């Protein structure tokens, strides 16, 4: 026994972390479920409310969610981390919400007439605020019957406030306006109420005045949710239909799905099937997020929770899929519109031998983020990797960071591009959708009849004094003005049609710089428009580097080529031969730089004598350099690619 204890003390530190954390987590969940003795059967549909919190960035969504969780006793006040529902490391570091998170709360509403109370089951979904994660918002709204539209009392209505309002309005959801941060010295709730009336035709007296930081006014929020938001419309007597809202992979339990029970009920031990794949599964566990996974053994109509059914592969858990009881035919739920990818980039392993590990990481992360598309591709410069579609630059950056943090993958992301359409004339018109510039021929055999680029309708809300600078910025980016109006005496609303490529590069950062951070920005897809587009190739000693190719407007091709060439010269190491860096459009070179060769001093031992002896040695060295340049290849180190592709 003593020997066993010594062995345990020696190896325990190395074996505890994964297994111990897992067992502690799941045993604590089981214990909490048993301690709470949650019985979902006592909550008919009439006692259920499903709602989301939507708002612009940094208007207090996550802090409000914290206070509501504390108010209902779901989490203890002062314990745990702030922004409790922001669970990802990237969310903690950046201070933003990336993933929509669900929490189930129980709230006793007192009857003012007789003093009695009735307990309600409330499903709260905290959503992101940034435009790049609007797909998370639209998925969350599918499980709700109402929303809390949070507006900062100091900043008023912002661009993403407008976008989120129309998402909820088009989904026919009840909208409860909440004016937050009324404790701030510069708060002006009356001005914000007037904006709500002007922009959205929401009655000022319907707005709730709160401060999520101090707790002021929060006692009115949940009673308003119960009274104003209708219960779910599902029917208990119909066969099971469960909408999959999200999914992620757990090392020990396989794929865990989050979903909303639209009709019927589901319980542990049921045999269920997927409408999308037709595969059948046994329900191993089901329950609610209270706020962690809490097993209840069943979910009923209108309830939102999790499902564990032994799904092993992430491809089996399709977001928007409908789960139903096996051997019972049902009509599939509408699901979600496929995400429309606005930005494409290549993701490659920093070390080519790590491709299999990267492929597994990509598979599991795309299960958790259904708005990313990934297809295999091969690059002459970077090897085998993936061509991925994202909703925006921030979305791409966060995905890259999650790959590194959650899976330890060291990757290289190529410069972001947008999808183009080229039409060729070869007897009959043929179209080519180009997501990777390397796939567009530099000198196509057929004549290009037309080139189409994606455009967006951008909404900018800015202080009045910055209007002139922003009009200049949008004009420089080939923008077309659609609307110009004043929200009030201090702020203006601008709408422009802009090429997407001009937006995804650095538009947002320049806009924030011009307006000292006070302007807000949002955009929506507006199809394609014809443009004069060209492909800029980057050549090293005449050999094209496909990973650095890009498609730009003809008017900006020379400037873009010059920028790439100048930057490449700074990051490339000198070789034993001269390296020529060129940017070209077709056969025309538009920018050129040279990196001089490293030279050995061949005259070191040649002192004195006739000058022809020195010339002979120099000419011999020169011929050697020419031969090296002809047969040598220029390797771009991984660090240089990292520096080049930062923009």
C-alpha positions in Angstrom: 0.0 0.0 0.0 2.8 2.4 0.8 4.4 1.7 -2.5 1.1 2.4 -4.3 0.8 5.7 -2.5 4.3 6.7 -3.4 3.6 5.8 -7.0 0.4 7.7 -7.0 2.1 10.8 -5.5 4.8 10.6 -8.2 2.4 10.3 -11.2 -0.7 12.1 -10.0 0.3 15.5 -11.2 0.7 14.2 -14.7 -2.5 12.3 -14.9 -5.0 14.5 -13.0 -5.7 17.5 -15.2 -7.9 16.1 -18.0 -9.5 13.2 -16.3 -10.0 14.9 -12.9 -11.4 18.1 -14.4 -13.8 16.1 -16.5 -15.0 13.9 -13.7 -15.3 16.9 -11.3 -17.2 18.9 -13.8 -19.7 16.2 -14.7 -20.1 14.9 -11.1 -20.7 18.5 -9.9 -23.4 18.9 -12.6 -25.0 15.7 -11.6 -24.9 16.7 -8.0 -26.3 20.1 -8.8 -29.2 18.6 -10.8 -30.0 16.2 -7.9 -29.7 19.0 -5.4 -32.0 21.3 -7.4 -34.4 18.4 -8.2 -35.5 20.1 -11.4 -38.8 18.8 -12.7 -39.5 20.2 -16.1 -42.9 18.5 -16.4 -44.5 21.1 -14.2 -43.8 23.9 -16.7 -46.5 23.8 -19.5 -45.9 26.0 -22.5 -47.9 28.8 -21.0 -45.2 29.2 -18.3 -42.2 29.3 -20.7 -40.6 32.4 -22.2 -37.7 32.3 -24.6 -36.0 35.6 -25.3 -32.6 37.0 -26.6 -30.6 40.1 -25.7 -29.6 42.0 -28.8 -27.6 45.2 -29.0 -24.7 47.1 -30.6 -21.2 46.3 -29.5 -20.4 47.3 -25.8 -24.0 48.4 -25.0 -24.1 46.0 -21.9 -25.6 42.8 -23.2 -23.3 40.4 -21.3 -23.4 42.5 -18.1 -27.2 42.6 -18.2 -27.3 38.8 -18.7 -25.1 38.5 -15.5 -27.5 40.6 -13.5 -30.5 38.6 -14.6 -28.7 35.3 -13.8 -28.0 36.7 -10.3 -31.5 38.0 -9.9 -33.0 34.6 -10.5 -30.4 32.8 -8.3 -28.9 30.9 -11.3 -25.4 32.1 -10.3 -24.3 33.6 -7.0 -23.6 37.3 -6.8 -20.0 38.1 -6.5 -18.8 34.6 -7.4 -17.6 33.4 -10.8 -16.2 35.6 -13.6 -17.8 38.8 -15.0 -19.6 38.2 -18.3 -20.3 34.7 -17.2 -21.8 33.5 -20.5 -18.6 34.6 -22.4 -16.8 31.3 -22.0 -14.3 31.2 -24.8 -10.7 32.4 -24.2 -10.9 34.7 -27.2 -14.0 36.3 -25.8 -12.2 37.0 -22.5 -9.1 38.4 -24.2 -11.0 40.7 -26.7 -13.9 41.6 -24.4 -16.5 40.8 -27.0 -19.1 38.1 -27.4 -18.4 35.7 -30.2 -20.8 32.8 -29.6 -24.4 33.0 -28.6 -24.9 31.3 -25.2 -28.1 30.0 -23.6 -29.0 29.9 -19.9 -32.2 28.6 -18.3 -33.6 30.6 -15.3 -36.5 30.1 -12.9 -38.4 33.1 -11.8 -41.3 33.5 -9.3 -43.7 36.3 -10.5 -45.9 37.6 -7.7 -49.5 38.4 -8.3 -50.1 41.9 -7.0 -53.8 41.3 -6.4 -53.7 38.3 -4.0 -50.0 38.1 -3.2 -49.6 34.6 -4.7 -46.7 33.7 -7.0 -46.2 31.5 -10.0 -42.9 30.1 -11.2 -41.8 30.6 -14.8 -39.1 28.9 -16.9 -37.1 31.6 -18.8 -34.6 30.7 -21.5 -32.1 33.6 -22.0 -29.8 33.8 -25.1 -27.0 36.3 -25.0 -25.9 37.2 -28.5 -22.9 38.9 -30.1 -23.0 42.5 -31.2 -20.5 42.7 -34.0 -21.7 42.5 -37.6 -19.4 39.6 -38.4 -21.3 37.4 -36.0 -24.8 38.4 -37.1 -25.4 34.7 -38.2 -25.2 33.8 -34.4 -27.9 36.4 -33.8 -30.2 35.1 -36.5 -29.8 31.5 -35.3 -30.6 32.6 -31.7 -33.8 34.4 -32.8 -35.1 31.2 -34.3 -35.6 29.8 -30.8 -37.2 33.0 -29.3 -40.5 34.7 -29.2 -39.2 38.1 -28.1 -36.0 40.2 -27.6 -34.6 42.8 -25.3 -33.2 45.5 -27.5 -30.5 47.2 -25.4 -29.5 50.7 -26.2 -26.7 52.7 -24.4 -28.2 55.8 -22.7 -25.0 57.8 -23.6 -24.4 56.7 -27.2 -28.0 56.1 -28.4 -28.9 54.1 -31.4 -25.9 52.7 -33.3 -25.5 50.9 -36.7 -25.8 47.4 -35.3 -28.8 48.4 -33.2 -30.5 49.2 -36.5 -29.5 45.8 -38.0 -30.5 43.8 -35.0 -33.8 45.5 -34.7 -34.7 44.6 -38.3 -33.6 41.0 -37.8 -36.1 40.7 -34.9 -38.8 42.7 -36.7 -38.6 40.5 -39.8 -38.8 37.4 -37.5 -42.0 38.9 -36.1 -40.7 38.9 -32.5 -41.9 41.0 -29.6 -39.4 43.8 -29.0 -38.8 45.3 -25.6 -36.5 48.4 -25.6 -34.1 48.6 -22.7 -32.1 51.8 -22.2 -29.0 50.8 -20.3 -26.2 52.7 -18.5 -28.6 55.3 -17.1 -26.1 55.7 -14.1 -23.6 57.4 -16.4 -23.0 61.1 -16.0 -23.6 61.8 -19.7 -26.7 59.6 -20.0 -29.7 61.1 -21.8 -32.6 58.6 -21.7 -35.1 61.1 -23.1 -33.0 61.7 -26.2 -32.7 57.9 -26.7 -36.4 57.5 -26.3 -37.0 60.0 -29.0 -34.5 58.2 -31.3 -36.4 54.9 -30.7 -39.6 56.6 -31.7 -38.1 58.2 -34.8 -36.1 55.2 -36.1 -38.2 52.2 -35.0 -41.6 53.7 -34.1 -41.3 52.2 -30.6 -43.4 54.0 -27.9 -41.2 55.9 -25.4 -43.3 54.7 -22.4 -42.5 51.1 -23.3 -38.8 51.5 -22.8 -37.2 50.1 -19.6 -34.6 52.3 -17.9 -31.8 50.2 -16.3 -28.2 50.1 -15.2 -26.8 46.6 -15.4 -23.7 47.9 -13.5 -25.6 49.1 -10.4 -28.7 47.0 -10.7 -31.0 50.0 -11.0 -34.3 49.2 -12.7 -33.6 45.4 -13.2 -36.5 44.4 -11.1 -38.8 45.5 -14.0 -37.1 43.5 -16.7 -38.2 39.9 -16.1 -41.9 40.8 -15.2 -41.9 42.8 -18.6 -40.5 39.7 -20.4 -43.3 37.5 -18.9 -46.1 39.9 -19.5 -45.1 41.2 -23.0 -43.5 38.2 -24.7 -45.9 35.4 -25.7 -45.2 31.7 -24.8 -43.9 29.3 -27.5 -46.4 28.2 -30.1 -45.5 24.5 -30.2 -48.0 21.7 -29.6 -47.3 19.1 -27.0 -49.4 16.3 -28.5 -47.6 16.3 -31.9 -44.6 14.1 -32.6 -41.2 15.4 -31.6 -39.5 18.1 -33.7 -36.3 19.5 -32.2 -34.3 22.3 -34.0 -30.5 22.0 -33.7 -29.2 25.5 -32.9 -25.5 24.8 -32.1 -23.1 22.0 -31.5 -19.6 21.4 -30.2 -17.3 18.4 -29.6 -16.5 17.1 -26.1 -13.6 14.6 -25.8 -15.6 12.3 -23.5 -19.2 12.5 -24.6 -18.8 13.2 -28.3 -20.9 15.8 -30.0 -23.2 17.9 -27.7 -26.1 19.6 -29.5 -28.0 22.6 -28.2 -31.5 22.8 -29.5 -35.1 24.0 -29.1 -38.0 21.5 -28.8 -40.6 22.9 -31.1 -43.2 20.1 -30.9 -43.6 17.1 -28.7 -41.0 16.0 -26.0 -37.8 14.1 -25.7 -36.4 12.0 -22.9 -33.4 9.9 -22.0 -33.5 6.5 -23.7 -35.6 7.7 -26.7 -34.6 6.5 -30.2 -34.3 9.6 -32.5 -33.4 10.2 -36.1 -32.0 13.1 -38.1 -34.0 14.5 -41.0 -30.9 15.6 -42.8 -28.8 12.4 -42.6 -31.5 9.8 -41.8 -29.2 8.3 -39.1 -30.7 7.1 -35.8 -29.4 7.5 -32.3 -30.2 6.7 -28.7 -30.6 9.6 -26.4 -27.9 9.2 -23.7 -28.7 12.4 -21.8 -30.7 15.6 -22.2 -31.2 18.6 -20.0 -30.9 22.4 -19.6 -28.0 24.9 -19.3 -28.5 26.2 -15.7 -26.1 27.8 -16.6 -23.8 24.7 -17.0 -25.0 21.4 -18.4 -27.6 20.1 -15.9 -29.2 16.8 -16.6 -33.0 16.7 -16.3 -33.7 13.5 -18.3 -36.3 15.2 -20.5 -37.2 18.3 -22.5 -40.7 19.4 -23.4 -42.4 21.6 -25.9 -41.0 25.2 -26.0 -37.9 24.3 -23.9 -34.3 25.0 -24.9 -31.6 22.6 -23.8 -28.8 20.2 -24.8 -28.9 16.7 -26.3 -26.3 14.0 -26.1 -27.0 11.1 -28.4 -23.7 9.4 -29.2 -22.9 11.4 -32.3 -19.2 10.7 -33.0 -18.6 12.8 -36.1 -19.1 16.5 -36.3 -20.7 16.2 -39.8 -23.6 14.4 -38.2 -24.6 17.5 -36.1 -25.8 19.9 -38.7 -27.0 23.3 -37.4 -30.6 23.8 -38.6 -31.3 20.1 -38.7 -34.5 18.6 -37.3 -34.4 15.7 -34.8 -37.5 13.5 -34.5 -38.5 10.1 -33.0 -37.3 7.2 -35.2 -40.0 5.5 -37.3 -42.2 8.6 -37.1 -42.2 10.8 -40.2 -42.4 14.6 -39.6 -42.0 17.7 -41.7 -38.6 19.3 -41.4 -38.4 22.7 -39.6 -37.4 25.6 -41.8 -33.8 25.7 -40.4 -31.6 28.6 -41.3 -30.5 30.3 -44.5 -27.0 29.2 -45.4 -24.4 31.8 -44.3 -23.3 34.0 -47.2 -19.5 34.2 -47.0 -18.1 37.7 -47.6 -14.4 37.0 -47.2 -12.2 34.1 -48.2 -8.7 33.1 -47.1 -6.4 30.1 -47.3 -5.4 28.4 -44.0 -2.3 26.2 -44.1 -0.3 24.4 -41.5 3.0 26.2 -40.6 4.6 22.8 -40.9 3.3 20.7 -43.8 3.5 17.5 -41.7 0.8 18.9 -39.4 -2.0 18.8 -42.0 -3.9 15.9 -40.5 -3.9 17.6 -37.1 -5.1 20.8 -38.7 -7.8 18.9 -40.6 -9.2 17.4 -37.4 -9.1 20.8 -35.6 -10.9 22.4 -38.6 -13.6 19.7 -38.5 -14.3 20.2 -34.9 -14.2 24.0 -35.0 -16.5 24.2 -38.0 -19.0 22.0 -36.0 -19.0 24.8 -33.4 -19.1 27.6 -35.9 -21.4 26.6 -38.7 -21.0 29.9 -40.5 -17.5 28.9 -41.7 -17.0 26.9 -44.9 -13.8 24.9 -45.5 -12.6 23.0 -48.6 -9.2 21.5 -49.3 -6.8 23.2 -51.7 -3.2 23.0 -52.7 -0.7 25.9 -53.0 2.6 25.6 -54.7 4.1 27.9 -52.0 2.3 26.7 -48.9 1.4 23.1 -49.6 -1.9 21.4 -48.7 -4.4 23.5 -46.7 -8.0 24.8 -46.7 -9.8 27.6 -48.5 -12.2 29.0 -45.9 -15.2 31.4 -46.2 -15.9 33.9 -43.4 -18.5 36.5 -42.7 -15.9 39.2 -42.2 -12.3 40.1 -41.2 -13.0 39.9 -37.4 -14.7 36.5 -37.9 -11.6 35.3 -39.8 -9.3 36.6 -37.1 -11.3 35.1 -34.3 -11.4 31.7 -36.1 -7.6 31.8 -36.6 -7.1 32.6 -32.9 -9.5 29.8 -31.8 -7.5 27.3 -33.9 -4.3 28.3 -32.0 -5.8 28.5 -28.5 -8.2 25.6 -28.4 -6.4 23.1 -30.6 -2.7 24.3 -30.5 -2.6 24.5 -34.3 0.1 26.7 -35.8 -1.3 28.0 -39.1 -0.6 30.6 -41.8 -3.6 32.6 -43.1 -3.3 34.1 -46.6 -4.4 37.6 -47.5 -8.3 37.8 -47.4 -10.1 38.1 -50.7 -13.7 38.5 -51.7 -15.6 36.3 -54.3 -15.6 37.6 -57.9 -17.4 36.4 -61.0 -15.6 36.6 -64.4 -17.4 35.9 -67.7 -15.4 34.7 -70.7 -16.2 34.6 -74.4 -15.3 31.3 -76.0 -18.0 30.9 -78.6 -20.5 30.7 -75.7 -20.3 32.7 -72.5 -18.9 30.9 -69.5 -18.7 32.1 -66.0 -16.0 31.5 -63.4 -16.6 32.1 -59.6 -13.2 33.1 -58.2 -12.6 32.8 -54.5 -8.9 32.2 -54.8 -7.0 34.7 -57.0 -4.5 32.0 -57.9 -7.2 30.2 -59.9 -7.8 33.0 -62.3 -5.4 32.7 -65.3 -3.0 35.6 -65.6 -3.4 35.6 -69.4 -6.7 33.7 -70.1 -7.1 31.9 -73.4 -10.5 33.4 -73.8 -11.3 37.1 -73.7 -12.9 38.4 -70.4 -16.2 39.9 -71.3 -17.1 41.2 -67.9 -16.0 41.1 -64.3 -18.3 41.3 -61.3 -17.4 42.2 -57.7 -19.6 42.0 -54.6 -21.0 45.2 -53.2 -22.6 46.0 -49.8 -24.9 48.7 -48.5 -23.0 50.3 -45.6 -24.8 52.1 -42.8 -22.7 54.7 -40.9 -24.0 56.6 -37.8 -21.6 59.4 -36.9 -21.4 62.7 -35.0 -22.4 65.6 -37.3 -18.9 67.2 -37.3 -17.4 64.1 -39.0 -19.8 63.9 -42.0 -17.5 65.7 -44.5 -14.5 63.5 -43.7 -16.6 60.3 -44.1 -18.1 61.4 -47.4 -14.6 61.9 -48.7 -13.6 58.5 -47.4 -16.5 56.7 -49.0 -15.9 58.6 -52.3 -12.2 57.5 -52.3 -13.4 53.9 -51.8 -15.6 54.1 -54.9 -18.8 54.5 -52.9 -22.2 55.6 -54.1 -24.3 57.6 -51.7 -27.8 56.2 -51.1 -29.1 58.2 -48.1 -28.0 61.1 -45.9 -30.2 62.1 -43.0 -30.0 63.4 -39.4 -31.1 61.2 -36.5 -31.1 64.3 -34.2 -29.2 67.5 -33.9 -26.0 65.7 -33.0 -25.8 62.6 -35.2 -26.2 61.8 -38.9 -26.9 58.6 -40.8 -25.1 57.8 -44.0 -25.9 55.0 -46.4 -23.4 54.1 -49.2 -23.1 51.3 -51.7 -19.5 50.2 -51.5 -17.4 47.5 -53.1 -16.9 44.7 -50.5 -13.1 44.6 -51.1 -12.8 48.3 -50.2 -14.6 47.5 -46.9 -12.8 44.4 -45.7 -9.2 45.7 -46.0 -9.0 48.6 -43.6 -12.2 50.6 -43.9 -13.4 50.1 -40.4 -10.1 51.1 -38.8 -9.8 54.2 -40.9 -13.4 55.2 -40.1 -12.7 54.8 -36.4 -9.6 56.9 -36.7 -11.3 59.7 -38.6 -14.2 59.9 -36.1 -12.0 59.3 -32.9 -14.0 56.1 -32.4 -17.4 57.7 -32.2 -18.9 56.4 -35.5 -20.6 53.0 -35.8 -20.6 50.9 -38.9 -22.7 48.0 -40.3 -23.2 46.5 -43.8 -25.5 44.2 -45.7 -24.9 42.2 -48.8 -26.2 43.9 -52.0 -25.3 41.5 -54.7 -22.7 42.2 -57.5 -21.8 45.0 -59.8 -19.7 45.2 -62.9 -16.1 46.5 -62.4 -12.8 46.9 -64.2 -10.8 44.2 -62.3 -7.3 42.8 -62.9 -5.2 40.2 -61.3 -1.9 41.3 -59.8 0.8 38.5 -59.8 3.9 38.6 -57.6 7.0 37.0 -59.2 10.3 36.1 -57.7 13.0 35.7 -60.4 10.1 35.3 -62.9 8.3 32.6 -60.9 4.8 33.4 -59.7 4.0 33.0 -56.0 0.4 32.0 -56.1 -0.3 32.7 -52.4 0.5 36.4 -52.9 -1.7 36.9 -56.0 -4.6 39.3 -55.6 -7.5 40.8 -57.6 -7.9 44.6 -57.5 -9.6 47.4 -59.4 -7.6 48.6 -62.4 -7.2 52.1 -61.0 -5.5 50.7 -57.9 -3.4 48.0 -59.4 -0.1 50.0 -59.6 -0.4 51.2 -56.0 -1.2 47.7 -54.7 1.6 46.2 -56.7 4.1 48.7 -55.4 3.0 48.1 -51.8 3.4 44.3 -52.1 6.8 44.6 -53.7 8.1 47.1 -51.1 6.9 44.9 -48.3 8.3 41.7 -49.8 11.7 43.3 -50.2 11.8 44.1 -46.5 11.0 40.6 -45.3 13.0 38.5 -47.7 16.5 37.3 -46.8 19.4 38.0 -49.2 20.5 35.0 -51.2 23.8 34.0 -52.8 22.4 35.4 -56.1 20.4 38.5 -57.0 16.6 38.2 -56.4 14.2 40.2 -58.6 10.8 41.0 -57.2 8.1 42.0 -59.6 4.4 42.8 -59.6 2.7 42.2 -62.9 -0.7 42.5 -64.5 -0.7 40.0 -67.3 2.6 40.4 -69.2 3.0 44.0 -68.0 5.3 44.6 -65.0 3.9 47.4 -62.8 6.4 47.4 -60.0 10.0 46.0 -59.5 12.6 45.8 -56.8 15.9 43.8 -56.5 17.7 42.3 -53.6 21.4 42.3 -54.2 23.3 39.1 -53.8 25.6 38.1 -50.9 29.1 38.3 -52.3 32.3 36.6 -51.2 35.4 38.7 -51.4 37.2 36.7 -54.2 40.0 39.4 -54.4 41.1 38.8 -50.8 44.2 36.9 -51.8 44.8 38.8 -55.0 47.0 41.7 -54.0 49.2 43.6 -56.5 49.8 42.6 -60.1 47.9 43.3 -63.2 44.2 44.4 -63.0 43.2 41.8 -65.5 43.8 39.1 -62.8 41.2 40.8 -60.6 38.8 41.2 -63.5 39.1 37.5 -64.4 38.2 36.5 -60.8 35.2 39.0 -60.7 33.9 37.8 -64.1 34.1 34.2 -63.0 32.1 35.0 -59.9 29.6 36.9 -62.0 29.0 33.9 -64.2 28.5 31.7 -61.1 25.9 34.1 -59.8 24.0 34.0 -63.1 24.1 30.2 -63.0 22.8 30.1 -59.4 20.0 32.5 -60.3 19.0 30.4 -63.2 18.9 27.1 -61.3 18.3 28.4 -57.7 14.9 28.9 -56.1 13.9 31.6 -53.7 12.3 30.1 -50.6 10.0 32.5 -48.6 10.5 31.6 -44.9 7.3 31.1 -42.8 8.1 34.2 -40.7 8.2 36.3 -43.9 4.7 34.9 -44.9 3.4 35.8 -41.4 4.8 39.4 -41.9 3.5 39.7 -45.4 0.0 38.4 -44.7 -0.7 40.4 -41.5 -2.7 43.0 -43.4 
